[in-house]
């Protein structure tokens, strides 16, 4: 709804300006995370480095669930969104941002009538992006943070 008439403000900026800038900033943060990890590689434990590399560049699904003995849950994760999660967080995040950028572009180019707004709120790409963010990314990254905290406590 923040785009409805183009006059909504977010942090004193028009929503039409703020949202694309916000998306770019979040994408940049993901890149900075990978840069920081590379810079600090020698300071982390081998276990953390392995988990980080596997999570970022390999199958996210092994970190999403502790139910590895339940094949259906593992299979659901691995088949989600044409198997993107099997390529790691890095590839998944790129696809996530592409979804959001395309949705933002399509919405700004639309006539923004009530029916179009409803259509966008129910858009399959938005649901996929939300599931990636709210479920798979958060769970996997929280496990990585837990591993880092364990390493810090150990050291």
SULWOTA-V191489 format. One record per residue. PSI is psi in radians with two decimals (* if undefined). BURIAL is + if it has 16 or more other C-alpha atoms within 10 Angstrom, else -. Layout:
{{PSI | BURIAL} {PSI | BURIAL}}
This chain:
{{-0.31 | -} {-0.28 | -} {-0.10 | +} {-0.93 | +} {0.05 | -} {0.07 | -} {-0.07 | -} {2.47 | -} {2.44 | -} {2.10 | -} {0.81 | -} {0.37 | -} {2.59 | -} {2.42 | -} {-0.63 | +} {-0.43 | +} {-0.73 | -} {-0.84 | -} {-0.86 | +} {-0.64 | -} {-0.66 | -} {-0.79 | -} {-0.76 | +} {-0.71 | -} {-0.73 | -} {-0.69 | -} {-0.76 | -} {-0.66 | -} {-0.67 | -} {-0.73 | -} {-0.70 | -} {-0.62 | -} {-0.80 | -} {-0.67 | -} {-0.80 | -} {-0.72 | -} {-0.79 | -} {-0.72 | -} {-0.54 | -} {0.21 | -} {-0.78 | -} {-0.25 | -} {-0.25 | -} {2.82 | -} {2.79 | -} {-0.66 | -} {-0.77 | -} {-0.79 | +} {-0.74 | +} {-0.80 | -} {-0.75 | +} {-0.88 | +} {-0.75 | +} {-0.74 | +} {-0.78 | +} {-0.69 | +} {-0.04 | +} {-2.68 | +} {1.91 | +} {-0.56 | +} {-0.46 | +} {-0.28 | +} {-0.23 | +} {-0.52 | +} {2.57 | +} {0.11 | -} {0.75 | -} {-0.34 | -} {-0.05 | -} {1.66 | -} {-0.56 | -} {-0.69 | -} {-0.76 | +} {-0.77 | +} {-0.69 | -} {-0.79 | -} {-0.81 | +} {-0.41 | +} {-0.17 | -} {2.29 | +} {0.91 | +} {0.54 | -} {0.28 | -} {-0.57 | +} {-0.35 | +} {-0.20 | +} {-0.03 | +} {2.94 | +} {-0.70 | +} {-0.92 | +} {-0.66 | -} {-0.71 | +} {-0.70 | +} {-0.78 | -} {-0.70 | +} {-0.86 | +} {-0.62 | +} {-0.73 | -} {-0.91 | +} {-0.74 | +} {-0.78 | +} {-0.74 | -} {-0.77 | +} {-0.81 | +} {-0.86 | -} {-0.70 | -} {-0.76 | +} {-0.46 | -} {-0.16 | -} {3.03 | -} {-0.11 | -} {0.66 | +} {2.97 | -} {-0.74 | -} {-0.63 | -} {-0.69 | -} {-0.80 | +} {-0.73 | -} {-0.78 | -} {-0.65 | +} {-0.44 | -} {0.16 | -} {2.32 | -} {-0.71 | -} {-0.64 | +} {-0.72 | +} {-0.70 | -} {-0.80 | -} {-0.74 | +} {-0.72 | -} {-0.73 | -} {-0.81 | +} {-0.91 | -} {-0.35 | -} {-1.20 | -} {-0.87 | +} {-0.85 | +} {-0.78 | -} {-0.82 | +} {-0.79 | +} {-0.57 | +} {-0.59 | -} {-0.63 | +} {-0.71 | +} {-0.71 | -} {-0.74 | -} {-0.73 | +} {-0.76 | +} {-0.71 | -} {-0.75 | -} {-0.72 | -} {-0.77 | -} {-0.70 | -} {-0.74 | -} {* | -}}
